[in-house]
Amino acid sequence: MSPADRKLYDRLIEIEKDIVTVADDFRILGAIQWPRSAIDQFLDSWRAGNPRIPRVELTPPSNLNDVIASMASCMQRTPREHPLGEVIWKTAWSYSTAAYMLKSMGTPDFTDRSVELYGRPDTRWVDQKFTDLSAAEFMLRTSNDLMDSSVMPGVDRIYSAEELGAQLRQRIDTIFVDDPIEVEITPDLASKASASSKRVRLREDARFSALDLDQLFEHEVMIHSATMLNGLHQPHFNVLGMGAPRTTRTQEGLATLAELVTDAMDLTRLRRIALRVRAVSLALAGADFIDVFRMFLDEGQSEEESAQSAARIFRGGDPEGGGICFTKDGVYIGGLLEVHTFMRTAVRDGRPELIPLLFSGRVTLADAIVLAPLVDEGLLVGPRYIPTWASDLRRLTAKLTFYAFVGRIDLGKVELDHAVHKEDRSIDESPAEADGER
């Protein structure tokens, strides 16, 4: 490394440390989480036949102005021409935007900042004809008849949080020997589970199925926890060990893909995340809490789950409606499609080495491309923890190569009866048929 490069590198590391110091205890979900009492009170009113929209008063964190000022300083000082500088600048931007979002809870500005970080479900993909919402609606339409069919078995939620936690601990302890991850049972969670680099939290009153164990392990632990730990183990870049808001779409895309490729996702789970996309769209269009709750309920979720799902959409927003909502739940389907498409394109373009970089820390798809040159320089290392399905590029790229072609088949021109017609046509055109030999 030349003296000039060393000077630039040292400058970037100094800026990065400033970001890490300020954002280390910055938590979006913790700041906007509803108390359990809000859900209980709503369900009581619903069951009494007089549903009342929850009233939730949240106080923004006290240090938001400091976060905004610090991130602005970091952005001003960061040279973006260096790959690390680009990632640092965008990371500071995302924390600044998130701080502005939290400052404006309950107002239209909250939604605007949320959209900047997580997007809108109705935004059309570049050079494509669909949106995240249209993709989600396709999945819901396609699966409607299956959900109504007696062929599709129900889901038995046989485990308490304590029972599932014990099994989850066994799986975690065999892999994360040097980086212990605790499993914590807690009464207050908007979702059934969440994960960080040090712990997995399970909602105390939730019930879990056998499939939930696989989903939590593959989604929460082997993606969310593992990527954060991999970032913390980077020898030079601490910023990759942070859950920067800008990485959410790629993170949830990776985690949802992990469920699919490990057979940990069932149709109920796929529909659940597709319904979240619809719910965000409804809330952006002005629906209130009860409207969104009823949508989930009409789609087969229990009263408890429907209330929890609706609460996720209005965290930090306005349950009365008016388009003020939290759009994070709209990223799952789009993130899944983006990550899968990215991997397929990397294989197509002869760049499969980009795929492991998605697990090297909390990164975006763009980061994997921008930071790739730093691998040869020894400044960026591969992931310490990587899920089994992604650890062997030969197997993974075989699947992706196959999927790349299958995706070109126009299902709109295919009918099930074509299989019969094709076989009959083949026989009719056979010389043996003409000779009477059957």
C-alpha positions as CSV (number, residue, x, y, z in Angstrom):
1,M,0.0,0.0,0.0
2,S,1.4,3.3,-1.1
3,P,1.8,6.2,1.5
4,A,-1.1,8.0,-0.2
5,D,-3.3,4.9,-0.1
6,R,-2.4,4.3,3.5
7,K,-3.3,7.9,4.4
8,L,-6.7,7.5,2.7
9,Y,-7.3,4.2,4.3
10,D,-6.5,5.5,7.8
11,R,-8.8,8.4,7.2
12,L,-11.7,6.1,6.2
13,I,-11.1,3.9,9.3
14,E,-11.3,7.0,11.5
15,I,-14.6,8.0,10.0
16,E,-15.9,4.4,10.3
17,K,-15.1,4.3,14.0
18,D,-17.1,7.5,14.5
19,I,-20.1,5.9,12.8
20,V,-19.8,2.8,14.9
21,T,-19.5,4.7,18.1
22,V,-22.6,6.8,17.5
23,A,-24.8,4.1,16.0
24,D,-23.8,1.3,18.3
25,D,-26.9,1.5,20.4
26,F,-29.2,2.9,17.7
27,R,-32.3,0.7,17.4
28,I,-35.2,1.4,15.1
29,L,-37.5,-1.4,16.1
30,G,-36.9,-0.9,19.8
31,A,-37.9,2.7,19.5
32,I,-41.2,2.0,17.7
33,Q,-42.3,-1.2,19.3
34,W,-45.8,-1.3,20.7
35,P,-46.4,-2.4,24.2
36,R,-48.2,-5.7,24.6
37,S,-51.0,-4.0,26.4
38,A,-52.0,-2.2,23.2
39,I,-52.6,-5.5,21.4
40,D,-54.5,-7.0,24.4
41,Q,-56.8,-3.9,24.7
42,F,-57.6,-4.0,21.0
43,L,-58.4,-7.7,21.1
44,D,-60.6,-7.3,24.1
45,S,-62.6,-4.5,22.3
46,W,-62.8,-6.6,19.2
47,R,-64.1,-9.7,21.0
48,A,-66.6,-7.5,22.8
49,G,-68.0,-6.4,19.5
50,N,-66.8,-2.8,19.8
51,P,-63.4,-2.6,18.2
52,R,-61.3,0.4,19.1
53,I,-58.2,1.5,17.2
54,P,-55.2,1.2,19.5
55,R,-53.7,4.4,20.9
56,V,-50.0,4.1,21.3
57,E,-47.8,6.9,22.6
58,L,-44.2,6.6,21.7
59,T,-41.4,8.9,22.7
60,P,-38.5,9.3,20.2
61,P,-35.0,8.5,21.5
62,S,-33.4,11.6,23.1
63,N,-30.1,11.4,21.1
64,L,-31.5,11.7,17.6
65,N,-30.1,15.2,16.9
66,D,-26.7,14.0,18.0
67,V,-27.0,11.0,15.6
68,I,-28.0,13.3,12.7
69,A,-25.2,15.8,13.3
70,S,-22.6,13.1,13.6
71,M,-23.7,11.3,10.5
72,A,-23.7,14.6,8.6
73,S,-20.2,15.2,9.6
74,C,-19.1,11.7,8.6
75,M,-20.8,12.1,5.2
76,Q,-19.0,15.4,4.6
77,R,-15.6,13.9,5.5
78,T,-16.0,10.7,3.5
79,P,-14.3,10.4,0.0
80,R,-16.7,8.3,-2.0
81,E,-14.2,7.4,-4.7
82,H,-12.8,4.6,-2.5
83,P,-15.0,1.4,-2.3
84,L,-15.0,1.5,1.5
85,G,-15.7,5.3,1.3
86,E,-18.9,4.5,-0.7
87,V,-20.1,2.0,1.9
88,I,-19.3,4.3,4.8
89,W,-21.1,7.3,3.2
90,K,-24.2,5.3,2.4
91,T,-24.2,3.8,5.9
92,A,-24.0,7.2,7.5
93,W,-26.8,8.4,5.2
94,S,-29.0,5.5,6.3
95,Y,-28.5,6.1,10.0
96,S,-29.2,9.8,9.5
97,T,-32.4,9.1,7.5
98,A,-33.5,6.6,10.2
99,A,-32.9,9.2,12.9
100,Y,-35.0,11.7,11.0
101,M,-37.7,9.0,10.6
102,L,-37.8,8.4,14.4
103,K,-38.0,12.2,15.1
104,S,-41.1,12.4,13.0
105,M,-43.1,9.4,14.4
106,G,-46.8,9.7,13.8
107,T,-46.5,12.2,10.9
108,P,-46.3,12.0,7.1
109,D,-42.5,12.6,7.3
110,F,-42.2,9.3,9.1
111,T,-43.6,7.5,6.1
112,D,-41.5,9.5,3.7
113,R,-38.3,8.5,5.5
114,S,-39.4,4.9,5.8
115,V,-40.0,4.8,2.1
116,E,-36.5,6.1,1.5
117,L,-35.0,3.3,3.6
118,Y,-37.3,0.4,2.6
119,G,-39.1,1.4,-0.5
120,R,-42.8,1.2,-1.6
121,P,-44.5,-2.1,-2.6
122,D,-46.0,-0.4,-5.7
123,T,-42.7,0.8,-7.2
124,R,-42.0,-0.9,-10.5
125,W,-38.7,-2.7,-10.9
126,V,-36.2,-1.2,-13.3
127,D,-36.6,-2.7,-16.8
128,Q,-39.3,-5.1,-15.5
129,K,-43.1,-5.1,-15.7
130,F,-43.9,-6.0,-12.1
131,T,-43.8,-4.5,-8.6
132,D,-43.2,-6.1,-5.2
133,L,-47.0,-5.8,-4.7
134,S,-47.9,-7.5,-8.0
135,A,-45.4,-10.3,-7.2
136,A,-47.0,-10.7,-3.7
137,E,-50.5,-10.7,-5.2
138,F,-49.5,-13.4,-7.8
139,M,-48.3,-15.6,-5.0
140,L,-51.5,-15.1,-3.0
141,R,-53.7,-15.8,-6.1
142,T,-51.8,-18.8,-7.0
143,S,-52.0,-20.3,-3.5
144,N,-55.6,-19.4,-2.7
145,D,-57.1,-22.7,-4.1
146,L,-54.3,-24.7,-2.4
147,M,-55.1,-23.2,1.0
148,D,-58.8,-24.0,0.5
149,S,-58.0,-27.6,-0.6
150,S,-58.3,-30.5,1.8
151,V,-55.0,-31.7,0.3
152,M,-53.1,-29.0,2.2
153,P,-52.6,-30.1,5.8
154,G,-52.9,-27.6,8.7
155,V,-50.1,-26.4,10.9
156,D,-49.9,-27.8,14.4
157,R,-48.3,-25.3,16.8
158,I,-47.1,-27.8,19.4
159,Y,-44.2,-26.0,21.1
160,S,-44.2,-23.2,23.6
161,A,-41.5,-20.6,23.4
162,E,-39.6,-22.4,26.2
163,E,-39.7,-25.7,24.4
164,L,-38.7,-24.3,21.0
165,G,-36.0,-22.3,22.7
166,A,-34.4,-25.4,24.1
167,Q,-34.2,-27.1,20.7
168,L,-32.9,-23.9,19.1
169,R,-30.1,-23.6,21.7
170,Q,-28.9,-27.1,20.8
171,R,-28.5,-26.2,17.1
172,I,-26.9,-22.9,17.9
173,D,-24.3,-24.3,20.4
174,T,-22.9,-26.8,17.9
175,I,-22.0,-24.1,15.4
176,F,-21.4,-20.8,17.3
177,V,-18.8,-22.2,19.7
178,D,-16.6,-19.1,19.8
179,D,-19.5,-16.7,19.5
180,P,-22.2,-17.7,22.0
181,I,-25.8,-16.7,21.0
182,E,-28.4,-16.6,23.8
183,V,-32.0,-17.6,23.3
184,E,-34.2,-15.3,25.4
185,I,-37.9,-15.6,26.1
186,T,-39.6,-12.1,26.3
187,P,-43.2,-10.9,26.7
188,D,-42.8,-7.9,24.4
189,L,-42.1,-8.5,20.7
190,A,-44.0,-7.3,17.6
191,S,-43.0,-10.5,15.8
192,K,-42.7,-14.0,17.1
193,A,-38.9,-13.9,17.0
194,S,-36.0,-11.6,16.3
195,A,-32.2,-11.9,16.3
196,S,-29.0,-10.0,16.8
197,S,-25.4,-11.1,16.9
198,K,-25.7,-12.1,20.6
199,R,-29.2,-13.3,21.1
200,V,-32.4,-14.7,19.6
201,R,-35.6,-13.5,21.2
202,L,-38.8,-15.5,21.3
203,R,-42.2,-14.0,22.2
204,E,-43.3,-15.6,25.4
205,D,-47.0,-16.1,24.5
206,A,-46.3,-17.4,21.0
207,R,-46.8,-21.0,19.9
208,F,-44.5,-22.7,17.4
209,S,-44.7,-25.6,15.0
210,A,-41.9,-28.0,14.1
211,L,-41.4,-26.1,10.9
212,D,-40.9,-22.9,12.9
213,L,-37.7,-24.4,14.4
214,D,-36.2,-24.7,11.0
215,Q,-37.4,-21.3,9.9
216,L,-36.0,-19.6,12.9
217,F,-32.7,-21.3,12.7
218,E,-32.2,-20.7,9.0
219,H,-33.7,-17.2,8.9
220,E,-32.8,-15.6,12.2
221,V,-29.7,-17.4,13.2
222,M,-27.9,-18.5,10.1
223,I,-28.6,-15.2,8.3
224,H,-29.3,-12.3,10.7
225,S,-27.1,-13.4,13.5
226,A,-24.4,-15.0,11.4
227,T,-23.9,-12.1,9.0
228,M,-23.6,-9.7,11.9
229,L,-21.0,-11.9,13.5
230,N,-19.1,-12.2,10.2
231,G,-19.1,-8.4,10.0
232,L,-17.7,-8.1,13.5
233,H,-15.0,-10.6,12.6
234,Q,-13.8,-8.5,9.6
235,P,-10.2,-7.5,10.5
236,H,-10.6,-4.0,9.1
237,F,-14.2,-2.9,8.6
238,N,-16.3,-2.7,11.8
239,V,-19.1,-1.0,9.9
240,L,-20.0,-4.4,8.3
241,G,-20.9,-5.7,11.7
242,M,-23.7,-3.1,12.1
243,G,-27.3,-3.6,11.2
244,A,-27.4,-0.4,9.1
245,P,-31.0,0.3,8.0
246,R,-29.9,0.3,4.3
247,T,-29.1,-3.4,4.5
248,T,-32.6,-4.5,5.6
249,R,-33.9,-5.4,2.1
250,T,-30.9,-7.6,1.3
251,Q,-30.9,-9.1,4.7
252,E,-34.5,-10.1,4.6
253,G,-34.1,-11.3,1.0
254,L,-31.2,-13.6,2.0
255,A,-33.1,-14.9,5.1
256,T,-36.3,-15.6,3.1
257,L,-34.3,-17.3,0.4
258,A,-32.6,-19.4,3.1
259,E,-36.0,-20.7,4.2
260,L,-36.9,-21.6,0.6
261,V,-33.8,-23.5,-0.3
262,T,-33.6,-25.4,2.9
263,D,-37.3,-26.5,2.7
264,A,-38.0,-24.6,5.9
265,M,-40.8,-22.5,4.3
266,D,-44.3,-23.8,3.8
267,L,-47.1,-22.2,2.0
268,T,-48.6,-20.6,5.1
269,R,-45.3,-18.8,5.7
270,L,-45.0,-17.6,2.1
271,R,-48.5,-16.2,2.2
272,R,-47.8,-14.5,5.5
273,I,-44.9,-12.5,4.0
274,A,-46.9,-11.8,0.9
275,L,-49.8,-10.5,3.0
276,R,-47.4,-8.1,4.7
277,V,-46.6,-6.6,1.4
278,R,-50.3,-6.1,0.7
279,A,-50.8,-4.7,4.2
280,V,-48.2,-2.0,3.7
281,S,-49.8,-1.1,0.4
282,L,-53.2,-0.8,2.1
283,A,-51.8,1.4,4.9
284,L,-50.0,3.6,2.4
285,A,-53.4,4.0,0.6
286,G,-55.0,5.2,3.8
287,A,-56.3,2.1,5.5
288,D,-56.4,2.2,9.3
289,F,-55.4,-0.5,11.9
290,I,-58.8,-2.2,11.9
291,D,-58.9,-2.3,8.0
292,V,-55.5,-4.0,8.0
293,F,-56.4,-6.3,10.9
294,R,-59.5,-7.5,9.1
295,M,-57.6,-8.2,5.9
296,F,-55.2,-10.5,7.8
297,L,-58.2,-12.1,9.5
298,D,-60.1,-12.6,6.3
299,E,-57.0,-14.3,4.8
300,G,-57.1,-17.0,7.5
301,Q,-54.8,-15.7,10.3
302,S,-56.0,-16.0,13.9
303,E,-57.2,-12.9,15.8
304,E,-53.9,-12.8,17.8
305,E,-51.7,-13.1,14.7
306,S,-53.8,-10.6,12.7
307,A,-53.5,-8.0,15.5
308,Q,-49.7,-8.6,15.7
309,S,-49.3,-8.4,12.0
310,A,-51.3,-5.1,11.8
311,A,-49.3,-3.7,14.6
312,R,-46.1,-4.3,12.7
313,I,-47.4,-2.1,9.9
314,F,-48.3,0.9,12.1
315,R,-45.3,0.9,14.4
316,G,-44.2,4.5,14.5
317,G,-47.1,5.5,12.3
318,D,-50.7,6.4,12.9
319,P,-53.1,3.5,13.5
320,E,-55.9,5.9,12.5
321,G,-54.7,5.6,8.9
322,G,-54.0,8.5,6.6
323,G,-51.1,6.7,4.9
324,I,-48.8,7.1,8.0
325,C,-47.1,3.7,8.4
326,F,-43.9,1.7,8.7
327,T,-43.0,0.2,5.3
328,K,-40.3,-2.3,6.4
329,D,-42.7,-5.3,6.1
330,G,-42.9,-4.6,2.3
331,V,-39.3,-5.7,1.7
332,Y,-39.6,-9.5,2.1
333,I,-40.9,-10.5,-1.3
334,G,-38.9,-7.9,-3.2
335,G,-35.7,-8.7,-1.2
336,L,-36.2,-12.4,-1.9
337,L,-36.6,-11.7,-5.7
338,E,-33.6,-9.3,-5.7
339,V,-31.2,-11.7,-3.9
340,H,-32.2,-14.6,-6.0
341,T,-31.9,-12.6,-9.2
342,F,-28.5,-11.2,-8.1
343,M,-27.2,-14.7,-7.5
344,R,-28.5,-16.0,-10.8
345,T,-27.0,-13.0,-12.6
346,A,-23.6,-13.5,-10.9
347,V,-23.6,-17.1,-12.2
348,R,-24.6,-16.0,-15.7
349,D,-21.9,-13.4,-15.8
350,G,-19.2,-15.7,-14.4
351,R,-18.9,-14.0,-11.1
352,P,-19.9,-16.5,-8.5
353,E,-17.3,-15.2,-6.1
354,L,-19.8,-12.3,-5.3
355,I,-22.2,-14.7,-3.6
356,P,-20.1,-15.5,-0.5
357,L,-19.6,-11.7,0.0
358,L,-23.3,-11.4,0.7
359,F,-22.6,-13.3,3.9
360,S,-19.4,-11.5,4.9
361,G,-21.3,-8.9,7.0
362,R,-24.4,-6.8,7.0
363,V,-24.1,-5.7,3.3
364,T,-26.4,-4.8,0.4
365,L,-26.2,-6.3,-3.0
366,A,-24.4,-3.1,-4.2
367,D,-21.9,-3.5,-1.4
368,A,-20.9,-7.0,-2.7
369,I,-20.0,-5.5,-6.0
370,V,-18.3,-2.3,-4.7
371,L,-16.2,-4.1,-2.1
372,A,-15.2,-7.1,-4.2
373,P,-11.9,-5.6,-5.3
374,L,-10.9,-5.4,-1.6
375,V,-10.8,-9.2,-1.3
376,D,-7.7,-9.4,-3.5
377,E,-6.1,-6.6,-1.4
378,G,-6.6,-8.6,1.8
379,L,-8.8,-5.9,3.3
380,L,-12.0,-7.9,3.1
381,V,-12.3,-11.6,4.1
382,G,-15.0,-14.2,3.5
383,P,-17.6,-15.2,6.0
384,R,-16.6,-17.2,9.1
385,Y,-20.2,-18.5,9.4
386,I,-22.1,-19.4,6.3
387,P,-25.2,-21.6,5.9
388,T,-24.7,-25.1,4.5
389,W,-26.8,-24.4,1.4
390,A,-24.5,-21.5,0.4
391,S,-21.1,-22.9,1.4
392,D,-20.6,-25.1,-1.6
393,L,-20.6,-22.9,-4.7
394,R,-20.6,-26.0,-7.0
395,R,-24.0,-27.1,-5.7
396,L,-25.5,-23.7,-5.3
397,T,-24.5,-22.6,-8.8
398,A,-25.9,-25.8,-10.3
399,K,-29.3,-24.9,-8.8
400,L,-29.0,-21.3,-9.9
401,T,-28.0,-22.2,-13.5
402,F,-31.1,-24.4,-13.7
403,Y,-33.3,-21.7,-12.3
404,A,-31.9,-19.2,-14.7
405,F,-33.3,-21.2,-17.7
406,V,-36.5,-22.3,-16.0
407,G,-37.3,-18.6,-15.4
408,R,-37.5,-18.2,-19.2
409,I,-40.4,-20.6,-19.6
410,D,-43.7,-18.7,-20.3
411,L,-46.2,-20.4,-18.0
412,G,-48.9,-18.4,-19.5
413,K,-48.7,-20.6,-22.6
414,V,-48.6,-23.9,-20.6
415,E,-51.5,-26.1,-19.6
416,L,-51.5,-29.3,-17.7
417,D,-53.2,-31.1,-20.5
418,H,-50.2,-30.3,-22.7
419,A,-48.5,-33.3,-21.2
420,V,-51.2,-35.6,-22.5
421,H,-51.3,-34.0,-25.9
422,K,-47.5,-34.2,-26.3
423,E,-47.4,-37.9,-25.5
424,D,-50.4,-38.7,-27.8
425,R,-48.9,-36.6,-30.7
426,S,-45.6,-38.4,-30.3
427,I,-47.4,-41.8,-30.6
428,D,-49.5,-40.7,-33.5
429,E,-46.5,-39.6,-35.4
430,S,-44.5,-42.8,-34.7
431,P,-43.8,-45.1,-37.7
432,A,-44.8,-48.0,-35.4
433,E,-48.3,-46.6,-35.2
434,A,-48.5,-46.5,-38.9
435,D,-47.5,-50.2,-39.1
436,G,-50.1,-51.2,-36.5
437,E,-47.4,-52.0,-33.9
438,R,-48.5,-50.7,-30.6
